[in-house]
Amino acid sequence: MGFRLSMSGRGQCWDNAPMESWNGTLKRESRVITTLQSGLDDVSDVLFRWIEGWYNSRRRQSKLGYSSPTEHEVK
């Protein structure tokens, strides 16, 4: 069926940690949960604006020395 194994062995939680961290950030910082509670119509718009308009461009990232990706590219 085209399934691929995860990066490490069975029962290893380390594969999932980065994604769980990102999902936690998404839930805390975006309005996706409140949008879901009012209906599904606006969810894709809220997610797109948060990911492309905030997270990928302006949000300060610890791995980039606490600068935003846009600031980091200019350096």
C-alpha positions as protocol buffer text, in pm:
chain_id: "A"
residue {
  index: 1
  type: MET
  ca { x: 0 y: 0 z: 0 }
}
residue {
  index: 2
  type: GLY
  ca { x: 301 y: 232 z: -12 }
}
residue {
  index: 3
  type: PHE
  ca { x: 342 y: 281 z: 363 }
}
residue {
  index: 4
  type: ARG
  ca { x: 686 y: 378 z: 487 }
}
residue {
  index: 5
  type: LEU
  ca { x: 831 y: 306 z: 828 }
}
residue {
  index: 6
  type: SER
  ca { x: 913 y: 593 z: 1059 }
}
residue {
  index: 7
  type: MET
  ca { x: 1271 y: 711 z: 1103 }
}
residue {
  index: 8
  type: SER
  ca { x: 1343 y: 487 z: 1401 }
}
residue {
  index: 9
  type: GLY
  ca { x: 1227 y: 155 z: 1534 }
}
residue {
  index: 10
  type: ARG
  ca { x: 886 y: 52 z: 1655 }
}
residue {
  index: 11
  type: GLY
  ca { x: 771 y: 217 z: 1977 }
}
residue {
  index: 12
  type: GLN
  ca { x: 1021 y: 502 z: 1961 }
}
residue {
  index: 13
  type: CYS
  ca { x: 857 y: 831 z: 2055 }
}
residue {
  index: 14
  type: TRP
  ca { x: 1138 y: 1053 z: 1925 }
}
residue {
  index: 15
  type: ASP
  ca { x: 1002 y: 1061 z: 1568 }
}
residue {
  index: 16
  type: ASN
  ca { x: 682 y: 1225 z: 1681 }
}
residue {
  index: 17
  type: ALA
  ca { x: 822 y: 1490 z: 1917 }
}
residue {
  index: 18
  type: PRO
  ca { x: 894 y: 1766 z: 1658 }
}
residue {
  index: 19
  type: MET
  ca { x: 549 y: 1731 z: 1502 }
}
residue {
  index: 20
  type: GLU
  ca { x: 374 y: 1725 z: 1840 }
}
residue {
  index: 21
  type: SER
  ca { x: 563 y: 2040 z: 1935 }
}
residue {
  index: 22
  type: TRP
  ca { x: 455 y: 2211 z: 1613 }
}
residue {
  index: 23
  type: ASN
  ca { x: 93 y: 2101 z: 1663 }
}
residue {
  index: 24
  type: GLY
  ca { x: 101 y: 2245 z: 2015 }
}
residue {
  index: 25
  type: THR
  ca { x: 231 y: 2576 z: 1881 }
}
residue {
  index: 26
  type: LEU
  ca { x: -38 y: 2577 z: 1614 }
}
residue {
  index: 27
  type: LYS
  ca { x: -313 y: 2519 z: 1871 }
}
residue {
  index: 28
  type: ARG
  ca { x: -177 y: 2781 z: 2113 }
}
residue {
  index: 29
  type: GLU
  ca { x: -99 y: 3060 z: 1869 }
}
residue {
  index: 30
  type: SER
  ca { x: -352 y: 3031 z: 1590 }
}
residue {
  index: 31
  type: ARG
  ca { x: -726 y: 3065 z: 1612 }
}
residue {
  index: 32
  type: VAL
  ca { x: -784 y: 2721 z: 1462 }
}
residue {
  index: 33
  type: ILE
  ca { x: -954 y: 2574 z: 1771 }
}
residue {
  index: 34
  type: THR
  ca { x: -1204 y: 2859 z: 1807 }
}
residue {
  index: 35
  type: THR
  ca { x: -1262 y: 2848 z: 1432 }
}
residue {
  index: 36
  type: LEU
  ca { x: -1332 y: 2474 z: 1448 }
}
residue {
  index: 37
  type: GLN
  ca { x: -1585 y: 2533 z: 1723 }
}
residue {
  index: 38
  type: SER
  ca { x: -1779 y: 2778 z: 1507 }
}
residue {
  index: 39
  type: GLY
  ca { x: -1765 y: 2563 z: 1191 }
}
residue {
  index: 40
  type: LEU
  ca { x: -1529 y: 2427 z: 929 }
}
residue {
  index: 41
  type: ASP
  ca { x: -1582 y: 2695 z: 665 }
}
residue {
  index: 42
  type: ASP
  ca { x: -1296 y: 2923 z: 767 }
}
residue {
  index: 43
  type: VAL
  ca { x: -1044 y: 2667 z: 897 }
}
residue {
  index: 44
  type: SER
  ca { x: -831 y: 2643 z: 582 }
}
residue {
  index: 45
  type: ASP
  ca { x: -815 y: 3023 z: 559 }
}
residue {
  index: 46
  type: VAL
  ca { x: -714 y: 3057 z: 926 }
}
residue {
  index: 47
  type: LEU
  ca { x: -447 y: 2786 z: 887 }
}
residue {
  index: 48
  type: PHE
  ca { x: -307 y: 2935 z: 568 }
}
residue {
  index: 49
  type: ARG
  ca { x: -286 y: 3286 z: 714 }
}
residue {
  index: 50
  type: TRP
  ca { x: -121 y: 3160 z: 1034 }
}
residue {
  index: 51
  type: ILE
  ca { x: 132 y: 2933 z: 861 }
}
residue {
  index: 52
  type: GLU
  ca { x: 223 y: 3151 z: 564 }
}
residue {
  index: 53
  type: GLY
  ca { x: 155 y: 3495 z: 707 }
}
residue {
  index: 54
  type: TRP
  ca { x: 297 y: 3446 z: 1056 }
}
residue {
  index: 55
  type: TYR
  ca { x: 480 y: 3121 z: 1133 }
}
residue {
  index: 56
  type: ASN
  ca { x: 690 y: 3090 z: 816 }
}
residue {
  index: 57
  type: SER
  ca { x: 776 y: 3457 z: 785 }
}
residue {
  index: 58
  type: ARG
  ca { x: 750 y: 3665 z: 1102 }
}
residue {
  index: 59
  type: ARG
  ca { x: 746 y: 3437 z: 1408 }
}
residue {
  index: 60
  type: ARG
  ca { x: 1079 y: 3438 z: 1594 }
}
residue {
  index: 61
  type: GLN
  ca { x: 1244 y: 3094 z: 1589 }
}
residue {
  index: 62
  type: SER
  ca { x: 1485 y: 2972 z: 1857 }
}
residue {
  index: 63
  type: LYS
  ca { x: 1684 y: 2775 z: 1599 }
}
residue {
  index: 64
  type: LEU
  ca { x: 1743 y: 3097 z: 1407 }
}
residue {
  index: 65
  type: GLY
  ca { x: 1885 y: 3283 z: 1705 }
}
residue {
  index: 66
  type: TYR
  ca { x: 1540 y: 3419 z: 1795 }
}
residue {
  index: 67
  type: SER
  ca { x: 1502 y: 3604 z: 1469 }
}
residue {
  index: 68
  type: SER
  ca { x: 1221 y: 3557 z: 1221 }
}
residue {
  index: 69
  type: PRO
  ca { x: 1285 y: 3358 z: 903 }
}
residue {
  index: 70
  type: THR
  ca { x: 1260 y: 3682 z: 705 }
}
residue {
  index: 71
  type: GLU
  ca { x: 1517 y: 3853 z: 930 }
}
residue {
  index: 72
  type: HIS
  ca { x: 1741 y: 3549 z: 916 }
}
residue {
  index: 73
  type: GLU
  ca { x: 1747 y: 3551 z: 534 }
}
residue {
  index: 74
  type: VAL
  ca { x: 1855 y: 3917 z: 532 }
}
residue {
  index: 75
  type: LYS
  ca { x: 2153 y: 3851 z: 764 }
}
